């Protein structure tokens, strides 16, 4: 078996990788994303989403299913449901929500756009 070429492998450490601002439909920053797969637009596919302390996401509807894992911190959905570190979550397509974090959160996300 041949070694994997550098064109076919990309590695970024989440502690030192460059996060890019994620913009909502109105052009406002809605958290930050670390994403390495060039085949998805920013915020789609698999990525790491970072919410700064005190941030509330923009209200949105999921057109596709969303799966996420809380790596650090906590977030609270608009209905009061609290997701804690280590929680693996699935939200069905068509789900409408927004989330808040008091102290910040780091989330591994898979979202099909």
Buried (B, 14 or more C-beta within 10 A) or exposed (E): EEEEEEEEEEEEEEEEEEBEEBBBEEEEEBBBBBBBEEEBEEBBBEBBBBBEEEBBBBEBEBEEBBBBBBBEBBBBBEEEEEBEEEEEBEBEEEBEBEBBBEEBBBBBBBBEE
